[in-house]
Amino acid sequence: MKATLIFLLLAQVSWAGPFQQRSIFDFSELLPADEASGAGLDDHTPEDPELIGPVCPFRCQCHLRVVQCSDLGLDKVPKDLPPDTTLLDLQNNKITEIKDGDFKDLKNLHALILVNNKISKISPGAFSPLVKLERLYLSKNQLKELPEKMPKTLQELRAHENEITKVRKSVFNGLNQMIVIELGTNPLKSSGIDNGAFQGMKKLSYIRIADTGITSIPAGLPPSLTELHLDGNKITKVDAASLKGLNNLAKLGLGFNNITAVDNGSLANTPHLRELHLNNNNLTKVPAGLAEHKYIQVVYLHNNNISAVGSNDFCPPGYNTKKASYSGVSLFSNPVQYWEIQPSTFRCVYVRSAIQLGNYK
């Protein structure tokens, strides 16, 4: 069950942007099989005279241990929530504060959705009773810092589009089950992220810190990372130290920054890299090291200042060296003249449509 859950969590991750919930049923995998099918369960409705314990909060909808209280104009968390609740949806309301005791009886809660409220304060012990919580969605609120004392069972934290200026290492201490962290579109600066803030999370696979004010790749990233999305920031350079130890990284997003150089040896620290996005930067040459990569398949370099492409920039010397074939190489909107590129430059590319050139103004 745990392996299945991890797969489903990672399956929701995409390059397009932060997670977008389409319906409450996006989380049906959190329910045991008998609950997901409805077998042997009654709804929590006030009309059921045989119901033992708290009834469904007024105006909310309760079904199969899912309590949906979204879009009701609530200014606080409802009282008397059913203690067997597995998923609680409170998004699109006007809640301003999460207080101690708001979730005091919800020991079986797996997912808490607080997206698009006006939350600016979370009491230190507010999440302490949630001993089984795996997903916490705090996006589109007014938080200035991440909450302390989050449940040790947490696997996914999404807090993009807040007012967060500080990411403290103490917040993530002990969160050894964490897989996904989303912190994009916050007024963060590099100085606001503690050195090694994410270091201790040995299962962390995905981090997105896009559209902020950071000027460098955060230091001390865990080696478990497979995806790192830092698009839309103010990063100026990629050096070897910033990618050191990221042996499992498969996708690196650095588009829409101010990067002028990728130092020699930097990409050697990511031997399993498959996708590299460096589009919309200020590069003057193709990053060194691509030819040595065995697994690289997608390289986006469009909208830079690259004026020349060497015959060994993308492919290893010779024609018989084993290498994964590129499925996408974009070089358009660069000052390089495509007719000056030697035909042998893309000798390890077997599909002509994978190469995009031209369209320079």
N, C-alpha and C positions, 0 to 999 in steps of 0.2 A: 504493500500500500504506500509506504514512504517513497519508494523508487518511482511509483506512478505519479505521486503528487509532485515530486521534484521535476519530473519530465513535463508535467502540465504547467508548472510554474514557469519553466524556461521556455516552453512553447509560446507563451504569451509575449515574450520579449521580441521586439522588432526594431529595425533600423529607423523606421518612419518616425518614431517619437515615443512619448510616454504611453503607458497603458491606458486604453480607453475602454471603459466598461460599456457594453452594449445592452445588457439586461442583467437582472438579478440571477438568472440561470447560468451566468458565466462561472458561478461558484458552486455549481451542483456537485462537483467532484469532491467537495469537502464533506459531503454527507455519506454515511455508510450506505451500502447497497440497498438494504431494506427501507431506509428512509428516503433515498432518492426515488424509489419506485412507489413510495406511499404505503407500503405493506404494513399493516398493524399499527398505524399511527392515526391519531385524530387531530384535527385542526385546533389551535388555541383560539376559540371564538367565544364571545360572551353568550352565544345562543346555546352552547352545549351545557346542559344542566349537570352532567356527570363529571365535568372537568374539575380536577383536583389541583389546587394551587392557583397562582396568579393567572388572570385572564389576559387576553391581548390588550395592550394599551389603547386607549381611545383614539380612533381614526387610523391606527396602524393596521397592517394586514399580517396575520401570522399563519404560516402553513409549513408543515414538515420541518419544524424547528428553525425556520427562517422568519425573522421579524423585520418587516419592511415598513419604515417610518419616514421615507423620503418625501420631499416636496410638500411638506405640511406646514411650513412657516414656524416650526418649533424653535424656541429660544433657549431650550435646555433639554437634556436627556430625559426621556420619559421615565416615570417611576414604575415599579412593579413589573419589570420585564420578566418574562418566563425564564426560570432558572436553567432550563434545558436548551436554551437558544444556542444554535450553532453559528448562525450568521446574523449580524445586526446591521441593517442598512439605515443610516441617518443622513445621507447626503442631501444636498440642495435644501438646507434649512437655514436658520438664523442663529444657531448655537454659538455663543461667544466664549464659553468656558467649559472645560471638563473638570469636574470636581471629584475629590475623594468620595467614594461611596456610590458614584453613578453606575458602576458596573459590579457592585459588591457580591452579587449572587451568580454571576455568569461564569462559572468554573468550566463550562463546556464550550465556551465561545471559541471559534476557530478563525473567524474573519470579522473585522470591524471597519465599516466604511463611514468616514466622516468628511468626505470630499465636499467642497463648495459650501462651507459654512463661514462663520466669521470668528473662528476660534483664535484667540490670541494668548490664552493661558491654559496650561494643563497642570493640575496639581501633581506633586511628586509621586503620590501613591495611587493615582487614578487607575493605572493599568495593573496594579499589583494583584488583584483578584483573578486576572485573566491568565490562569496557569496553563492553558492550552492554546493561546492565541498564536496563529501562524501568519496572518496577514493583517497589516495595519495601514489603512489608506487615509492620509492626512492632507492630501493635495488641495490646492486652491483655498487656503485659509490665510490667517494673518500671524502665523507663528514666527518669532524671531530666533528661536533656538529649538532644536529637537528635544523631545521630552526625555527626562532621565527615568531610570528604573523601568525600562521596557521589559516585557516577559522574555525569559531565556529561550522560550520555544519559538520566538519570532523568526520567520523565514523570509518575509517580504515586507519592506518598508517603502512607501511612496509618499513623498512630501514635496513634490514640485509645485511651483507657483505659490510660494509663501513669501515671507520677508526675512528668511533665515540668513544671518550674517556670520554665524559661528557654528562650526562642527567640531565638537569636543571628543577627544579620544575616550573619555569616561562614559559617554553615551553608549558606546558599542562594546564596552568591556563585558565579557561573558556571553555575548550573543553568538554562540558558536554554531547555531543552526541557520544563520542568515545566509540567504542565497541572492536576493535582489535588493538593491538600494537605488532609489530614484530621487535626485535632489536638484533637478534642472529648474531653470527660470527662478532663481533666487538671487538676491544682491550679494552673493558670495565673492570674496577676494581670496587670493592664495594665502594671505596672512591669516585668514579666518578659519582655515582648515588645519587642525593640529597635525604635526608630523606623525605619520603612522596611525592616523585616526582609524583606518580600516584594517590594520595589520593583523589583529588577533583573530579575525573571522576566517577560519580555515576552509569553510564551504562557500564563501562568497564567490559568485560566478559572474555577476552583472552589476556594473556601476554606471549610472548616467548622471553627469554633472554638466549639462549643456546649457547654453544661453545664460551664463553668469559672467562675472568679472575676473575670473582667475587668469593669471598670466603664465602659469607653468603647470605641468602635470603633477598632481598630488604625490608627495613622497611616501614611501613605505606601503605601496599597494600589495595586497596578498598574492602569492603565487598561484592561488586557485582561480584567479580571474580568467574567464574566457571571452568576455566582452567588456570593452571600456569605451564609453561614448563621451567625448569632451568637445563636441561641435559647438560653434557659436560663442566661443570665449575670446580671450585676448592673449592666448599663448603665442610666444614669439619664436620659440626654439624647441627642438627635440634633441635631447642628449642621451648618451648611453646610460647614465645613472638613473634617469627618469623611468626607463623601461627595464631596469635590472631585475632579474628574477621572475619575469612574467613568462615563464616557459610554456604555459597553457593558453596564452592569449590567442584567440582566433580572429577576433574582430576589433579593430582600432579605428575609432572615428575622431578625426581631428579637422574636419572641414570647417570653413568659415572662421578661421583664426587669423593671426598675423604672422604665421610661421615663415621665416626666411631661410632656415636651414635645418636639415636632419643630419646630425653629426655621424661620421663614419663609425660603424660598429653598433649604432643604436638598434637597428633592426635585427642584429645577430642575437639580441636578448629575447627575441620573440620568435623562436624557431618554428612554431606551429601556426604562425599567422596565415590566415586565408584571405582576409579582406582588410585593405588599408585605404582609408578615406582622407586625402589631403587636398581635396579640391577647395577652391576659393581661399587661397593663401598667397604668399609672396615668394614662393620658391623660384629659384633661377636655374635649377637643374634637377634631374631625376634623383631621388634619394639613393644613396649607395647601399648595396647589399641585397637588392631584389633578385639579382641573378643567382645568388647562393641559396635562396629560399626554395625548399622542396615542395611547399604546400600552397604558396601564394597563388590566388586565382583572380582576385579582383583588386585593381589599383586605380583609384580616382585621383587624377592630377589636373583636371581641367580648371580653367580660370586661375592660372598662376602666371609667372613670368619666365617660363622655361623657353630658352632660345635655341637649344641644341639637344639632340638625343643620340647617345652613343650606341654602337652596334652590340655592346655587351651590357647595356643598362638593365635589360629585362631578362635575358636568357643566358644560361651558362655557356662557356666556350664549347664549340663543337655541336654536333647534331644528334648525338646518341646519349647525352646525359639525361638521366631520369629526372623528371620534374612534372608537377601537376600543370596541366594546360590552363592558360588564362581563359576565363570566361568573360572578362571585362577589363579593358584598359582604356581610360579616357584621357586624351591629351588635347582636346579641342579648347579653343579660347586661350591659347598660348602663342607667343611670337615665333615658335618654331615653324619653319616651312616644311610641309609634309613631303614635298618632293626631294628634300635634302636628307630625309631619313633613309638609311640603307635598307634594302629589302630583307637582309639577314637579321635585322634588329628583332623581328618578331618570329624567328624561326621555330620557337617552341610553342607558338600559337597555331592551333589546327583549325580554328574557325575564323574566317576573315572578318565576319561581322563583330567579333569581340573587340576590335580596335576602332576607336573613334578619334578622328583627326579633323583639323580644319576649323572653320568658323572663327578665325581671329580677326578682330576689328582693326 
